[in-house]
Structure formats: structure tokens, C-alpha cells
């Protein structure tokens, strides 16, 4: 089994709640462009902002992916009000060998 990001629920909650510094207390490095990379995540996307839309008290960013990195592991999912680990569907052949 690859890496499991089940413990990332705390990071998810930190970014989902109001805070002056969303990165406080996290292990963070920067990529070549100076974009913060949080340790332990399974996927990273570097995007160019295409547009910004204000909707109520949210700003929605539309981005075009410039680069991405993917690590092996089981992602954490938020679905129907709770966190879960992904599980492979029994009808789909496993990608892991």
C-alpha cells in the first residue's frame, strides 16, 4: 500500500475555517515558482489564474493547470458531511500490484 493521507483531515479543516494564516503550524516547502507545497499531500497542482468571480462571501478562482505532481497513496475524501478514505470498487481491477 502507498501513502495514506487520512491524517490530512486536520489540514483540510484548517483551510476550511477562518484564520489569518492558513499555513500556520504546517510543514511547507516551496516549488521552483515559490508556490507553497504542504508536506504529506498526494497531489499538487500549479495553476494560472484565468478568472476570479465573487459569489456572496466567497471568491471562486478558475485556473488552468500548468504543472502537477501525483504521489502514490490513498486520498482522503470529504463526502456527505464526513471524511473517508477512498476504496477501490470491487468491479474495477486494482491498479496496485
Secondary structure as GFF3:
##gff-version 3
##sequence-region A 1 97
A	DSSP	beta_strand	3	4	.	.	.	ID=ss1
A	DSSP	three_ten_helix	6	8	.	.	.	ID=ss2
A	DSSP	alpha_helix	9	16	.	.	.	ID=ss3
A	DSSP	beta_strand	28	30	.	.	.	ID=ss4
A	DSSP	beta_strand	36	38	.	.	.	ID=ss5
A	DSSP	beta_strand	43	55	.	.	.	ID=ss6
A	DSSP	beta_strand	58	70	.	.	.	ID=ss7
A	DSSP	beta_strand	73	74	.	.	.	ID=ss8
A	DSSP	beta_strand	76	79	.	.	.	ID=ss9
A	DSSP	beta_strand	82	85	.	.	.	ID=ss10
###
